[in-house]
C-alpha cells in the first residue's frame, strides 16, 4: 500500500502515541510501574544521554530503566490468537496479528478522529461493523477482517468517498503514492452508483509552499490535527456540516509554520501537495537516496529524490530519536537553491578585479604561492556552516603542516571551549527532552534555530505538562511558556537564587537548561556558562540518572569541528590576517577580512565571501558528496551523493589534498578510507555512524572564575530570518518567497 506520509514505525511506540491507549495506561497504572514515560514512548527506546557525578567531574553513564512486563490480553484476529498490550485499539491489535487494516484519518502520531470509517471490521457479538481505530481491544474479543460483511462495508465507504472525488489521477501530483488510489484498487468496488454532478470546493491560498486542490479533500482532518497538535498553529479547521463541509482557514490566512510542509506528507490524497514540486516529476521516475539535512545542527534524516543531475524534491525519513517523521520547511523546500549561483570552475581574480576561469593546476599553484608569501601566524582557516568533518580535518592537517594554528568554525567565534564535549552538546538528547518537567531556555530562538528540537519540547508540554521559561528574545514557541526577561540580569538573578523561577528548578525531578547561540556568540559567554554551572550546582540538573545541562549549537559543522580540534591552537597568535582560507564560510563581515589579505574561497555557491575572494575553488554540495556530520546531541551521521557535482567541482577534501601536494606539504592520505583512518585517530566517534557518543563530563569547579564578567545587556537573536541562513537557502527562490510572505504577514499584524 502506498504511504508517503504514513511510514512504518515501531508498533509499541505507535500504540503509546495514541491518546486512547494513554487513558487506559493511566487508569491501569502502567506509567507508575516505570514502563513508559509521560509522552507515550517507551523509556528504554528514547536513548537519552545520562551522566553520573564524581567529585570534580561527571563520568558518562547512560541509565535505562528496567523494563517491567506490560499487562497483555488475548484477542482473536481472523481465528488466530494474538497477545496485545492492554489498551490497544482493534486496529493496532490487527497490525500485531499481521493484518493490514485500511485507513485514511488514522495516523500514529495524531489524535484519533474516527471519521473516515475505512477501517471497519467485524467483531463477534456486535450488530454492525466497528471502526477499528477508535475501538479498544477487549479480552477475548474475536475480530474478523476478511468477512463478506467487512468487505461490503469497506466498499460502501469507498463508494461514498469517490462520489465527489474528481477523476484527476492523470494530472494529480499524488499519483503513484496516493492512499486513496491504492486502497480503492484493493478494497473498492469495480463500479459506482452515483450519477449526479460532483461537488466542487474553492482552493485555499496557504502560501508559497503548499498547493491546495480542495475538491480532492476527503475530510480526514489529518492536516487540521497536525497543525494543532504538532505544529502548534491553529490556522486550519473544519467549516460547514454535511455536504458543505470543507477544510479551511476560517479567515483568509496563510499557513506560516516552520513545519507546514509536513501536511503534504500526512494528506492521504492529492488535496495538499508541494507547490514548488507541482507538475515536475512522477515518483516512479525518481531515484531515492537516503541522506541527512545539514541546514541546521539537528541533522534531520531525509530522502533525496533526484532525476538525472537534478534534485527534484526532499522528503523526511523516519528516525525516532532525531526527527521522528517530520522535517522543517527550510530542509524540505530550499533544494532549488542547489541549482542557482553555483560555482562550477576554478577562478582567479585579475588585477582589474574581474574573475577569470582557469585550470585546477593554475588555481592551486596561485594558492600555494600566496601561502608561502606570508608568515604562518598570519594565516587563518575558517570552516563554514555546511562543512563536513572530512574536509575540516584535511584543512586542519594542511594548515598545521604550513605552521598555522588559527582555525575556527563559523558560529564558534575565535575563542572556543572544546576541552569537554559536554560543554557544547545537547547532553540530555533530543528524544529524552520529552521527559523533562521544567525547561529553561537561555539565549535561543529554539523554534527557528532547531525546529525539530522545539517540536520535542512542544510534545513534552502537551503530554508531560512541562513548564518552559525563556531568558532572551521573546519568540512564539507554539506552546505555553514564561518569558522571564531579555537581559543577562535575569540570568544572574536565577544563578544567585533571587528569581521566583528558582523554586521551579529546585523542585523539578528532571530539569533541563538549554544555552543557545544568542548567548554563545557574546564576548562574555564564559560568564554565562559559569552561571549555568551555578544553576547546576543548586538544582538536580546533573545527577546519576539525569543530565539536564545543554548547549544548542546553531550550525551543522560546529560539533564535528570541536571534536576534530578545528579550534585556535596554543600558538595561534593575534597578528593581522594576510592569508584567509574560507571553507564555505560566508558570514564573515568586511571587518573580519583585511583589505590587503589574500582570500581563498572554497565552496559550492557564489555567496557573500566569493565576491571578496582572490581565488575560488568550486566544491561539492551536501547532496553531491559523502560527508560526515555530527548533530547537536553528538550523533555522527553521513550524507550520501544523490546527484553528480556541477561542472569541474570536486569533493572538498580532495581539493585540499591536491593543494597540499602542489604546496609541497603532501597529506598522508589520498583515498576516503585513508582519510577516515586519520579521523579514527583524531575523533573515533565520528566513524560510529548513527550512534550518540557520550560526553566525558561536566566540570563543576566553582572556584575557577571566568576571564570575563557578565555584561548587563539583552541577549541577541542568533537568526534574523529562518528561511535564509546559509548559501543554499539564500540562493533559493522558494525561500525568498517565504521571506517576502512572512514579512508581509508581520507588517499586517504589526509584529517585529
N, C-alpha and C positions, 0 to 999 in steps of 0.2 A: 504494500500500500504506500503510495507516495506521501511523504510527510516532511515538507520543507520546514515548517515551523514546529513540528512535533517530533523531536528527536528522542531516541530511546534513552531512558535514564534508569538508574538503579531502582528496582521496584520498591524497595523498602523506603528509599528517600522520596519516591513518588507518593507512597502511601502517607508518609509523615507530613508531606506538604498539604494534605487535604484537611480542611477545617473540620469536616465530619469526623475524620479519624481522631483529630485532636480533642474534640469534645468528649469522645469516649475514653481517650487516654487519660484526660484529666479526671474523669469520673472513676476510672479503674485504677488510678494511682501508679501508672507505669512510669510517668516522668519522675515521681518521687523515688522510684526504685533505681534511678541513675541510668536508665537506658537511653533516654532521649533528652535533648536539650530543649530550650524554650521556643525554638522556631521550627520544630518539626523535622530535624535531621538527626541521624544517629551521631552521638558524640564521637564515637570512635572513628567515624568517617570524615570528620572535619579537618583533621591533620593540622591543628593549630600548634604553634611553637610554644614549648613550655621551658621554663628555666628554674633551676634551684639556686639558692643563695649560699654563699660562704662568707668568711669574714671580710675580705676586701673585694671580691668579685663574685660573679654568679656563673656557675658551671651549667652548661646547656643540658637540658633534660626534657624530653617530650613525655608527658604523662597522659596516658589513655585510660579512662575509667574502665573497670572491668565490666564486661557486658553480661547483664543478667538475662535470663531466658524470658522471652516475650510470651505472654499468655496467648495461646492459639486456640482456634476452634476448627472443627472439621465440617466442610461443606462438600457437596457433590456437584461436579461440573461435567455435564454430559455423561453421567454414570461413573465418573472416576472420582475417588475420594481425594480431597486436597486439604492440607493443613495450611491455614492462613492466620496471620495475627489478628487478634480481636480488635474490632473497629474498622476493618477494611470494608470497602464498598463491594458490591457484587461485581462491578466491572474489574476492580483490581484482583478479586479472587479468581475471576476467569482468566486474567492475564497470567496469574501464578500457575493456573492449570494448563497453560499453553494455548489458550483460545483467545484469538483477537476479536475484540468487540468493536464494531464501527462507532465512530463518534465525531461530532463537529464542535459542540460547545465545550466539551470537557478538555481541560488542559491541566497537566500535573502540577503546574506552579501557580495556578489561578484558583479562585474560589469556585465552588460548584454552582452552576446555573440551572442545569437540567431542563433546558428549553428547546433543544433540537429534537429530542426523542428518537434519535437514530440508534441509540444504544439499547433498545428494547430487547428484553429476553423473557423467557417463560420461567416462572418459579412455581413449583408444585404447590397446590392449595391456594393459589391466588386466582381471582376470577378473570384477570386480563394481564397482558404483558406489562412489565415494570421497567422503569428507567434505571438501568444498572448503575449509572454513575452516581445516583443520589440515594440508592437503597443500600443500607448497611447489611453486610452478610451476617446471618444468624446461625447459631449451632444447628447442624442437621439440615440446613437448607439445601434443597435439590434444585439446581439451576440447569436449565436446558436452553442451549443457544442455537440449536440447529433443527428445531421442530418446525412443522408447517405453519404453526401459529406465529412463531418469531419471524420466520421468513416473510410471511404475509404482512406482518406489522411493519417491518423494515421497508418493504416495497411500497406500502402505503405512505409512510413518512417521506420516502424519496420522491414519490409521485407529487406530493404536496410541495416539496422543496423545488422541484423542477417546474412546477406550474407557472411561476412567474420568473424563472431564471432565464435570461436571454441565451440564445444559441451563439455565443461569442467565442467558443473554443478555438476556432482557427485564428482569431486575432487577439486572444487573451494572453497576456504575459505570464499567467499562471499555468498555461497549458503545458502538460508534461509533468507537472508536480502539484497538481490540484487534487485535494482530498475529495471534492465533490465529483470530479471526473472519475477518479479511481473507484470510489465507493458505489457510484451509480452503475459502473460496469459489473461489480461483484455482487452488490446487494439490491440493485434496482430491477425494475421490470423492463421488458423489451418494448413497451408501448405506454402511452399516456392517454387519459380520457378527457383531458381538458382542452376545449377548442376555443375558449373565449380569448380576448386580447390580453396580453401580458401587461402588468402594470409597469410603470417606469418611475424612477426616482431621480431627482436632480443631484448632480455630483457636488461634492463639497470641496472647498479650497482649504487644504490643510497645510499649505506651504510648499516650498520648493523640493521637498524630499519624498512625500507620499502622494501618489496618484490615486484618485478615487473614481470608481465607476460603481455607484451605489445601487444601480439596478441589479447588479450581481449579488448584492448582500443577502445573506440568509438569516440575518439577525441572531447569530450565535452569541453575540456580545463579548467575544474574546477581546476585541480591541478596547472596549469600554472597561473591562475588568483589568486589562494590562495597564491602561493609562492611570486608573485609580489606584491599583494595588502595588504595582511595580515601579512605574514612572513617577507616581505621586502627583500627577496633574489631572484634574477633573475637567478636562476640556471636551471629552466625548460623553455622550449619553444617548438614551433611547427616547425618541419622540413619538407621540401618537400611540394608538392602540389598533389591534386587528389588522385589517388590510392597509391601514395608513401608517403602520409602524415603520420607523426608519432610524438609522444611526445618524446623529448629527452633533453639532457643537452648540446647541441652544441659541446662541447669538453668533454672528459671523466672527469667527475667531480662528487663529492659526494654531497648529499643534507645534509648540516650540520647545518641547522637552528634548534634552540631550540623548534620550533613549527612544525617540519617536519612531525610528526606523524599524524597531522590533515588532511594531504592529503588522508589518508586512509579513513577518515570519509566522505570527500566530494566526493570521487570517487564513481560514481553510479554503477560501475561494479567491476569485480574482477581483474582489471589491477594493482591496487595498494593495497596491503594487508599488514598486520603486519607480519614481518619476524619472530619475536620470537613466535608468536601465530600460525604459519603455521602448519596445519595438526594436531592440538591438540584437537579440540573440534568443535561441531556444536552448533549454537545459541540455538536450542531447548533443548539442554542438560544442559544448564547453568541456575543457579539461579542468579537473578539480585538483587543487594542490593544498595540502594541509600546512598551515604556517601559523605565525603569531603576528599580532598588531604591535607596532613599535612607536606609534604616535603618542603614547603616554607610557608611564612606567609600570602599568599593571600587567601588560603582556597578555591581553585577551587572545584566546585561541580563535583562529579564523580559518575559513576555507576560501582560497582564491580561485575564482572561475575565470579561465582565460580562453581565448581563441586565437591561435597563431601567436603573434608577438604582442597582443594587446590584452590587458586586464579588463574584463567585461563587468565584473561585479565582485564584491566581497561580502560573504555571509558568515554568521557566527558558527563556531564549532564547540561542541559540548566539552566543558571542563568544570566539574563540580566545585573544585577548590579555588578556581580563579574567577571565571566569568559566568559560571553556570551555562546558560544557553543564550545570553544576551551580549550585545556589544554596543558601544556608543556610536552616535551618528558620524562623528569625525572618522572613526575607523572604518565605517561602512561605506561612506559616500565620497571620501576625498580621493578615491583612486583615479579620477580623471586628471588630477594634478600630476600623475606619473607620465602623462603624455605631453605636458606643456613645459616650456622653459628648460628642457633637458640639455645637459652638456654632453655632446657626442664625440668630441675630438679634442686632443691637447691643443692649447693655445698659449701664445706668449705675447705680452703687451709690448708694442713697439714704442720708440721714443716719442712718437706723436700721440700716444695714448690709445691707439687702436689695437684691438686684439687680432692676432693673425694665427690661423691654424697651422700647426707644424707636425712633424712626426714625433712619435714617442721618444725616439733617441734624442732629438734636439731638445725636447721639453725636459727630459730627465737630466741631460747634461747642463742645461741652464740652471736647474735647481741645485745640482751638486756644486756647480761653480759658485753660485751665490752663497751656499752654506759655508764654503771654505774661506769666504772673504770676511766673515765675522768671527768674533770670539765665541766659545761655547756658552759663556754666561749671557750672551746677547741673543741666543736662540730661544724660541718659545714654541711649544706644541700644544694645540688646543683641539680637543675632541668634541664634535658636535653632538646634538641631541640624539641623532639616529645612528651613531657609530656603533658597530658591533665589536665584540670582545677581541676577535682575531685581528682586526685592523688596528685597534688600540694597542694591543700587545706588540704588533710589528712596528708601529710608530715609536712606541716606548723603547724597544730594543735598538732601533736605528738611531734615535736621538741620543740615547745613552752612550752608544758607541762613538757618537760625534762629540761627547763630553757635555751634552745638555741635560739638565735635570729640571728645567722649568716646564712642567707638564700640568695641565689641568683640564677638566671636562666642563662643558657649559652647564650652568646651574650650581656648580660647586664653588665657584669663586677661586681665588688664589690662595686661600687658607682652608685646608680640608682636614678633618679628623677622620682618618681611615684606620686607626690602630685597632679599634674594637668594632667588629661588624654590627654588633647590636646598636651602635650609635648612629647607624644610617639605614637600618632596615625596619620594616613593619613586623616587629617581633611576634606580635600576637598571631599573625597570619590573617589572610583575607577572609577565609571562611570562618575562622574562630571568632571574628569580630561579632558574629551573631550571638555569642554567649555573653557579651558584655552587658552589665546592668547600668553602668554610668560611663559616659564618654565625654572627654574634654578635648576640643579641637583648638589648637594654638597656631595662628598664622596660616590657615589653609582655607582655600575655597574648594573644599573637597568635592563638591558637585561638579566643578569644571576641571579640576586637576586630575581626578580619578573617578569618573562616573560609576565604574563598577564597584569600587570600594564604598562609594556613597549609597549605592543600591543595597549593599550588605547592611550598612547602618540603618537604612530605612526598614529593612527586613527585621532587624533587631528591635527597632522601635515598635513595629507592628505586633510582633509575636512575643517579645520579651519585655515590652514596656521600658526599654532602655531610655534613660534620661541623658540628653545630649546638650552640651553647653559649648559656646563659641567665644574665644578671645581673638579678635581680629576683625577683618572687614565683614560687614553684615551681608549675608547672602541667603537666598531662599534655598534651603536644603531639601525641600519637598516633604519634610516631616517636622513635627513639633520640636522646638529647641529653644534654649535660653541664650540670648545674646548678652554676654556679661560686660562687654566693652571692646573698644578697638585698640586701646593703648596697652603698652607693656606695664603700666601702673597696675592694671587689673591682675596681670600675671604675678607681679610682685606681691600683691595682697594675698593671692592664693598661696604662694610659696611661704609667706610669713604667717599663714593661718588666720588672716584677718577678714577673709571674704566669706559670705554665707555659703558659697558653694563648697567650701572645705568640708562642711558636715556631710554633704552628699558623697564626696570622695572617701571620707573616713569610714562611712557606714557601708560602702559598696563591697560586695563579695568579689566581683570581677570588674574592677575599674580599668578604664583604658584612657590613655592620654596620647594624642597624635600631634606631633610638631610638624608643620608643613613648610613649604618653600618660602612663604612670606616671612617666616622667622629665620630660616637658614641662610637667606641671602643678605641679611643685615650684618653690619660690622660687629655688632655685639652678640652674635649667635652663640658664642661660648657662654656668655652670661645667661642666655635663655636656656641653654642645655643644663647649666648649673641649677637654674630654677626648677627644671624638670627633675634633677637629682634630689632636690629638697622635697618636692612633692612625692617622689617615690619613697623617700625615707619616712615620710609622715603618714603614709597610707599603705594599703595592701597591694600597691601597684605591681610589685615584684615579690614573688614568693615561690615556694617549692613547686606549686602546681599551676602557676599563672604568671604570665609576663605581659604586663599592660603598658609598658613604656615603648613608644613607637616613634619612628621618623618616616614621613611620607615624602619620598623623592618625587621629582617632577618629570624627569626625562628617562628614556629607555636605556641610555648609556651610563648613567651615573653609578649604579650599584656595581656593575662589572668593572668600571674604571677604578673604583676604590679597591675592589678585590685584587685587581691586577697591579695596584700600586701606581696607577696613572695619576699621580699627585705630585706637587712640588717636592723635590728632594732636599736633602740637607744642604747641598751646595748650589741651590737654585739661584741665589743672588737676586739683586733688585736692579740690575743695570737696565738701561733703556733697551727695549727690544729692537734689534736690527734685522732679524730673520724670523718670520712667523710661518709656521706650518699649520694650516687650518684644515682639519679632517672633518669636513662637513659642518664647520662652525659658522653660523650665520647671524648670531645675536650679538656680536661684538660691536661696540659703539666706536665712532671715529676717535674718541679719546683713548680707546684701548690700542689703537694702531698708529704708531708714529708716522709722520709724513714720509720720512726717509727710509722706512722699513721695507724689506723685500718680502712680499706676501705670496705664499704658495697656497692655492685653494684646491683641495681635492674633494670633489663631491659630485652629486648627480643632478643638481639643479642650479641654474644661473640665478641664484638668490642674492641676498644683500652683499655677502663677502666677495662674490665673484666680480662685482664692479670695482673692487679695490685691488684685486689680485694682479700680480706681475706674471704669474704662470698658473694656468688652470689645467688640472689633471682630472679627466672625467672618470667617475667611479660608478658603481652599481647601486641601484635602489634595493630596498629590502625584499622586493618581490622578484629580484633577479639574482639573488645570491644565497648561499647557505652561510648563515651567520649565527653566532651565539649571543643571547641577551640574558640578562638577569633582572627579574622583576622586583617590585618593592619588598616582597617577603623573602627574597634570596633564592627564588626558584629559577634554575637555569633552563632556558628554552631555546629552540632553534627555529630560524626561518628556513624556508625551502624555496629554491628557484622555480617560479611559475612561468616566467617568460624570459626570453634572451635579453642580454644587455643591449643598450642603444648605441649604434654606431661603433666607434672604437673604444668605448668604455670598457673597463676591466674591474675585476674584484679589487677592493681597496687594499687588502693585504698583499696582493700580487704586485700592485703598483709600488708599494713601499719596498717590497723585496727587490724589485728591479732597480729602484733608485739606490738602494744600499750597494748593489753591485757596481753601478755606474760611479758612485762616490768612493769606491774602494773600501767600504765597510760592510762587506757581504754578510748577510744574516745566515745563520747556520741551518736554515730550512728552506726548502723550495717546493714543498707539497703541503696540502692541507693536513695530512697526517703528521708531517714533521712539525708544523706549527702547533698542532694540538698536543704533541708530545712536549713541546716547550710550555704550553699552557698548563699541562699536567703538573709541571714542576713549580709553576708560579701560583696558580689558583685551581687546584684539582676539582673543586666543587663545580666549576663551570663545565666540566665534562660529564657530570652526572645529570643528564637531561631529565627534566620534569621532577626533580627531587628538590625539596627545600633543605638547604644546608643550614643547620642550626648555628646561631651566633655563639661566640665564645664567652660572652658575659657582659655585665653592665657595671661599670665602676661606680661605687657609691662613697668614694673618699671625699667627704665634705670639707676636709681640711685644705684641699687644693683649690685655691681661688682662681677664677677666670682672669685672663690677662686684660679683659675689657670690662667696663662697668655697664650695667643695664641702662640703656638710654630711655628716657621717658618720651616716647613718641608712638604714633599709631603704627600698627603692623601693616605693611603694604600688601597690595594684591600681587600675586605671582602671575596671574593671567588676566589680560585685559579683554581678550576675545577668544573664547573657547574654540571657535571654528578656524582660527588661523594662528597656529602656534609654531609651525615648522615650515621647512622649504616645500614639502609636498602639499600641505593644506593651503599654504599661501599661493600656490600655483593653481589651485583648484577653482574652477568657475562655480561649481556647486557650493563650495564653502563660501565663496564671495556672495552668492545669492542668499545663503543663510545669514551671513553677516548683515547684509542690507535689510533683510526681513526682520531680523532681531532689532536692529537699530530703529526701524520704523515703528515696531511694536512698543519699544521702550519710550520712544518720543511721544507716541499716542497716549501712553499710560502715565507719562511724567516720571518714569523711573530713570535711575542712572545706570 
